Amino acid sequence: MPIPQEKKFCGMGILPVLVIFARGLMMARLVSDFKVLPLVSFDAGAATTFDRLQSQRIQLAKMDARIAAIAMFRGLILLTRNHRDFAKVTGLSIEDWTV
């Protein structure tokens, strides 16, 4: 027996809602997980590293350069999906956990 026309797209309407709901749950968990991590400030050491990065004239947005400077000064691995920009910074360790 063929499926009536009005029923054919019923499931497709709910799929985006389920995807948004799942993303919301993942985001809520992500925020919850990040609440327990310490914040790392942009201190004098990071500012010195930032100035050094600026003097190298790397094509990097100012806030990205600040983030890179913090990670470099403290010897941290930067978790990012933005390999295109952060890979320009020599000596910066980056990882992408989304792949």
Secondary structure, DSSP 8 states (H G I E B T S, - for coil): ----HHHHTHHHHHHHHHHHHHHHHHHHHHHHHHTTS------HHHHHHHHHHHHTT----HHHHHHHHHHHHHT-EEE-S-HHHHTTSTT-EEE-TT-
